[in-house]
């Protein structure tokens, strides 16, 4: 199974390149200062252009830092979608599952409150921050389902973009269990 209908929304998983997708918003991991770091974030910021980093700098000047589990939104610059920057947890720092749930929930919330109808996320905190695809799937997919069931107003499509087939299989296994 690669998708699940929840109320009037579709939750789906696919293998692809995050910046080659057509969504109202895309989520990328960030650090607390919204600076370029990590391959995915740097790739998205490069394609989005310098205006997005200027927006990030303005946000940081106001709020000082983005706490773990929090999310902020900017334009997409050269991209056609908004960019939601979320600070995911690092494995080994305590309460990682709860913090990853918050990073996912807050990304959905900001997209929904902005009026976006479609959103694509990577597996937040995977690789660089120590999470496996399986751990990400076990937290992110139930969180998305819960958000859509309890709070969603605007999101009609929420997708997880995965880089590899093994990652896809891990997410597919969890998607199958939450479909029940």
N, C-alpha and C positions, 0 to 999 in steps of 0.2 A: 504494500500500500504506500502511495506517495502523497496522498492527501486525505483530509478529514473535514467534513462539513460540520461546523458547530454553529447552531442557530442559523443566522444568515451569512456566515463568514466561512471562508475556506482557509484551512491551515495546510500548507504543503511544504514538501522538502524536495530539493533538486540539487544536482551537481552542476556547477557553472562558475562564472566569474562575476563577482558582485557588481562591478561597475558596468557590466554589459547587460544589465537587467533594466526593465521598464517598470518602475514602481514610483509612487508619490514620495516615498522616503526610503532611505537606506541607513542602517545602523552600522557604525564602526566603533571598535574599541578605542579608548583613549587613556591617557594618563591624567593625573589630577590637574595638570597645567595646560591641557589641550595642545601639547606640542607634538610635532611629528615623531612617531616612534612605532616600531613594528612594521613589518612588510605590508600588511593589508592597509593600515592607516596611511602610511606614506604613499602607497599606490593610489588610494582614493584622493588624497589631498593633491597629489601631482596632477591627476586628471581634472580635479575640480578647479584648480588654479589658485592664485594667491589671495583672492578676495575671501575665501573661506578661512584661511589662517588669520587674516585681519579681523574677521568677525569673532574668531576664537579668542584672539588677544583682547578684544573689547569685552567679551564675556568674563574673562579672567580678571581684567581690571576692576570689574564690578563685584565678583563673587570670591576672588582670591584663588579658590581651587574647586575642582569637581570631586566630591566625596565618592568613595567606592560605593557602588550601587546606584549612583545618581546618573542623570542624563541631561544634556542640553541640546538645543537644535540650532542649526544655521541654515542658510541657503545652501544650495548645491553648487554655487559658482557656475562653472562651465557644464556641470551635470544637470540633467532635467529634474532631478529629485532633491528634496531636502536631505540634509545629513544630520542624523542624530548621533551624537558622540556620547558613549556610555563608558563609565569607568568600572570595568569588571574586576573581580577579586583575583588575587594571586593565591594559588594553592599553598597551604601551610601557614596562613596568617590568621586562621580561626574563623568560624562561621561562614565558610566559603559558600556553602549551599544557599544560605539565606541571602548572602550578598549577591550571588549570581541571580537568584530569584528577583531581588530588588532591581538589579541592572536590567533584566529582561522586562519586568513589570513597568519600570519607569520609562523605558524606551517606548513601550506600547502606549502608555498613558500620554506622553508628550506628543506622539504621533496622532493619537485619537483626539486630544484636545486641540491640536492644530487643524483638525478636519481632514487628515489624510485618509484615503480609502484603501491604500495598499502600502505594505511595508515589507522590506526584506532585511533579514538579520543574518550575520555569520554566527557560528558557534562562539559566543562571547567567552573570553578567557582561555580558549583552546591554544595549545602549544606553548607560546611564549610565557603565559601565566600559569602553566602547569596542568591545566585541565585536559582530559582526554575527550574525544567526541562522545563517548558513552556517558561520562559525567555531565557534560553540557546537555545532552539530550534528556537525561533523567531529571534535570532541573528546568530547562527551558521549555520543553514541550508541555508539561503539565501546567506551568505558569501561564503560557499563552492560552491554553484551553480555559483555565480559571478566569483570566482577564476577559476573554471573549464572552464567557457565560455570565459574568457578574457585572462588568463595567462598560463594555464596548458600546460605543455610539456610532462610529463612522467606519471603522476598519472592516472591509469586505474580504480582503486577502492578506494573510500574514504568511510569509515564506521564510524558510531557512535555506540559505545558499551554502552548499558544502563544496569543499575543494576536491575530495577524493571519493571513490566508490566505497572504500572501507568506512569512511565517516558516514556516508549515506546509509550504509547497512546498519550502523549503530543507531542512527536516528530513526530508521525505518522500524527497527525492533521496538523501540519505545513508542513510536506512533501507533503501532499495532496494539500495544497494551493499553494506551489511553483511549483507543477507539471504542472500547467495551463500555 
